[in-house]
Amino acid sequence: MREVIQKEATNSIIKNDYQGILLVAPRVGKSKIIIDSLLLSSFKSILIVAPLNSILDSWEVEIEKWGREIRERVMLVNQRSIKDKHKADIIICDECHTLSKAQITKIRAMKFDRVLGSTGTISDANYKELRPICKKIIYNYSIANAIKDEIISNYNITVITCQLDSKDKYVPAGTVKKPFKTTEQGAYDYFTKEFNKFRVLAFKDKKYENIKYMYAGKRSRLIYGAKSKINITKRLIQKIKGKKLIFTILNDVADELAKYSYHSGIKSKVRDYNLELFRDGKINDLSVCNMLSMGFTDKRLKTGIFHQLQSSEEPAQQKIMRMCNYVEGETADVYILAYEGTVDIDWLNKALQPFNSKKITYDSWRNYI
């Protein structure tokens, strides 16, 4: 079935003159689909951009495997490093949902004849941002279809709800002259009150926008690093046996959750060594932030624990797919912790939109310690 879908998608790219968005569930083989279409083209220069160097490394491998004939025509560039000198007959934006507004503006100004985007997940907001360069979705193959066709693994998602601590006063608050400490709940309530106040003011006067976002950031960072959820996650990690990735947002939290971690704050040699230990099965737990959310495959990995989601839904969806490598008879198990009565639940609901609600259960943290 995978080959059938790949052929359909390849034909769609050609039919749409290599312009638009290829929206195909992870594990289907987007790189091969694009390479197959390029083999049938006459492009003399091809620019491929991606958000991570590890993804570009994967493109090197895929081109060597499937498209040696076009290798000399291809230039691979990190999307953060796009420059005016990077001229080509076509630009291919892998994981196009990660392009920033500035990068989209840059690509549009460079006036490529053809822009082809590819992604496994995309929100309505990001699709709207991409339309000036990618126009439309030219092929759509969903996660649900990939599960039905046994291309990606079935899954169970368990949402474990918890509460911000309202007793331990450890969160810094107040001013430089009058500092004091408050609880997680107290800090959250204050940041939310100030955010809502300046959100209303920003409707009338844009000068309040930055203050509004400042309080939104403070509230997010509080949730990302609150001790109560970190402690619950540590107990959950101990309780769930076997090989698992532990996802969080902050580097220091990743280091606290597991002995071995993989993120941008670690020296590359140490980081790569930790990943090698995990791939080889010498360690069962690896805590990560964003660096393994795309372009990472390990068929033995079937369990993921999310200490924390973030406000953008696509990264969470991509991360969940890391556990969904198809192995006959096996199911991916995903555990997500979320604070009740907070924006954490809003982020959760957005992230889980593409997933079957019948495969999602809700439980209390008390049942996992």
N, C-alpha and C positions, 0 to 999 in steps of 0.2 A: 504493500500500500504506500509506503514511503516514496518509492520510485514513481508511482502514479502521481502523487501529489507534487513531487518535484518537477515532473514533466509538465503538469498543468501550470504550475507557477512560472516555469521557464517560458512557456508559450505566452503567458499573460504579459510578462515583461517585454517580450519581443513585439507582441501585438500593440502594446501601449508605447512603443518606441523608446523603451528604457527610461520612462519618466513616471514618477509616482512613488507610492509606498507599498512595499511588499510586507504585509502583515501576516506573519506565519508563526505559529506556536513554537516555542523553543523545542529543540531536539529533532526538528523536521529536516534541518540541513539547509539553512538560508544561504550559507556561503557557497555550497555546491550548486544550488539553484542559480545564483548570480553568475558563478563561473561558467556554468553550462550556457547561459544566455550570452555571455561575453565571447565564448568560443565561436558563436554564430554571428558575431558582429564584425564590423570593419574598422572599429575604433583604433586609431594609431597611438592614443595616449589615454590612460585610465587612472584616475585618482581615487583611491579608497581611503576614507577617513573613519576613525573609530575613537571612542572615548578613553580606551586603555591600551597601553603598549602590549599587554598580554593578549588582547584581542587581535592586534596587528600581527603578533607572533603566530596566532592561530591561522590567520589569513595566509601567512608565508607557507605554513604546512599544507593548507588546503589547496593553494595554487600549485605547489609542487606535486601534490597527489592527483589533482583533477585537471589542471590547466597549464601545464608547462609551456604550451604554445604561446600563451599571452604574457608569460612572466616578464619579458623584457619591456612590455608596454605598460606595466603596472607600477604605480608609485604609491607607497603606503605611508600615511601621515597621521599623527595624533591630531584629533580635531581642534585641540587647543593651539596647535602650531600652524594652522592654515595661513598661508601668506599669498599675496598677489602673484608671486612668481609661480605658484602652483597652478599652471594652466593645463587643461586637459579637454578631450572631447566629451568626457563624461565624468561626473563626480558621484561616487557611491558612498552614502552616509550610513554606515552600519550602526545599529542601535541609535537610530535617528531621534528617538524620543529624548535622548540625553543632550541634544544640541541646545545651547543657551540662546537667548534672544540675540545676543551680540554675534554669536557664531552664525546664526541663521541670516542675520543682516549682512554679514561678511560674505557668505556664500552667494546671497542674492546679488550683491554688488559686483561680484566677480563674473556674473553673467555666463555661467556654463550653459552650453547648448542643451545638456540633459542632466537632470538631477534625479538619482534613484535612491530612495531611502529604504532601509530594512529594519524591522523590529519584531519582537514577539508580543509586545504589549504596548498600548498607547492610550492615553487618556484623551477625553474630548478637548481639554484645554491645550494639550501639546499638539494634537492634530490641527487645531485652529492655528497655532503658531507656525506649524510646518507648511501649511497650505500655500503660502507665497512662493515656496521653492519646490514643493513636491506635488502640488495640485490635488491629487486624489489617491485613495487606496485602490490599487490595481489588482490585488489578490488578497483574500482574507481566508485564513484557515485557523480556526479557533482552538483553544486548549481543549474544549469539550470534544471537538472532532478528533483531535490527536489522541485523546484517551479512548474514544470509541474505536478508532482504527488501530489501537494498540501500538502507537508510536511513542507515546509517553505513558508513564505509570499512573495508575489510579492513585488516589490520595485520601487521607483523612486529616482534617484540620480541627484541632482542639484549641478553643480560645479560653484561656485561663484568666479570669477577672480578679482584680485585687483593688485595694484602696490606698490612697495616699495616707501616710501616717499623720495623725492629728495629735500625737502625744510628745514625741521626741523633738525638742527645740534645738536643731543643729544647723538649720539653713540660715546663712548670713542675711541680714536685712537692715533696714534703717539707712542712715547717712554716715559719711565719714566722721562727722562730729558726734553723732548719736547712733552708733551701731548697736544692734541687738540681734538675737537669733530667734527664729520662729520655726514652726513645723512645716512639713511638706505641704499640708493642706492649707495652712495659713498663707504661705508664699504663693501657692497656686491661685488662691482666691484673690489675693492682692493684684497679682499680675493680670488676671482675667478682668478684674474691675477696671484697671488702668487701660488695658487694651480696648475694652468696650467703650470707655470714655473717649479715647482718642480716635477710635474708629468713627464715632459719630461726628467728632469735630473735623475729621479729615474729609467728610462729605462736603463740607462747606469751605474748607481751607486746606489746600494740599500741603501746607507747611507742617501739618501734623502727621503726615504719612510716615515719616521716618520714626517719630516717637511711637506711633502705633506698632510698626514693625519691630522696634526695639523691645517693647513689652511682649510681643508675640515670640521673639527670640528667647527672652528670659524665661518665659513659660515653657517653651520647648526644651531648653537646656535643663530646667528643673526636672522635667519628666524623664529626659534621657539619662540623668545621673542620680535620681532619687534612690536612697539607700534601701528603702523598703522593697522595691521590685528587684534590685540587685540581689538581696538576700534570698528572696523567693526563688529567683532564677538559679542561684547556686545550689539550692536544695533540689530543684527540679533536675539539674544536670546530674547530680549524684544518683537520683532515683531512676532516671532513664538510662538503661545500659546500652552498650553497643556504640557504633560509629555515628558521630553526629557533628554537624556544624552549629555553632552558636552565633547568632546574628545580633549585633547591637549597632550603636551609632558613634559613640565616642571611643577614641583609642584607649584612654585610660580605663574605661569600663571593660573593654575587651580584655585588657591585661589582667583585670581583677577577676573576671569570670572563669578563666581557664589558664592553666600553666603555659600552654602554647597558644600563640595568637598570630594573626596575619593581617597586617594593616600598614598604612603609609608611614606610620610613626616608628616603624622598626627598620633597622638596617637591612638592606636587601638580602645580604647573605644569610642573616638569621631568619628573616621572613621566608626565604626560599627553602631553607633547611626545615623549618617547621612544617611547611606545606608538603615537602617530600616525606617527612615522617608520617603525616596524615594519609597521603596517597598510598604509602606502602603498608598501611595498617599497623604501624608501630605505636601510634597513639590513637585514641578514640575521640578525643575532644579537641576541636580547634575553634577558637573564637575569632570572628571576623567582623569588619565593618562593611565597606562597599566593594572591596577589591575582588571578591569572588562572586559578585552578584551576576556577572555576565561572563560567558566564555569559559566556564569551568565545568568539567565533566568527571564524575567518578561513579561508575555503575554500582559500586558497593555501598554508596551513600544513600540511605533511605530515611534518615531522621534529621530534622532540623528544629532548633529551639530559637524562637525570636524573643530575646529579652526586650527588644524595642523596635517598633516600626518608625517610619518617618512620615512627614506630611505628604510627600509625593508618592503616589501609589505604584507607579511602574517599577521602581527598585524592589519593593516588597514582592511584587508578582514575579519578577525575574529571579529573586532569591528563592522563592518557594519552588520554582522550577528546577533548582539545583538538585532537589531530592527526587525528581520525577523521571530519572532515567529508567527506561522500560526494561524490566526483567520479569519474565512470565511468572505469574502467581504472586508477585510481591507488590506491596502497597506502600506508598510514601506516608510517613507520619510527621505532621507538622504541628508544633505547639507554639502558640502566640500568647504572650502576656500583655494585658492591657488594663489601664487604670479606669475604673468605673467613674462616670460622671465628669469626664475630662475630654479634651480634644483627642486624646489617645483613641477613644472609641470612634470618633469621626475618621481618623486616619485608618483605623482597622476596617471600617465599613467600606471606604473607598478602595482599599487594597484587595478586599475579598470579592468585589463585584464580579469578576470573570469566573469565579468558582461556584460550583453547585452547592446551593444552601443545604441540600440534604446530606452533604458530606462534611458539614461544619457543626460541631457541638460546642456548647458553652458549659463551663464548669468553674467552681470556686478554687482558688489557690489552696485552700485548706485541705483539699482532697489529694494534694500532690506533695505534702510534706510529712 
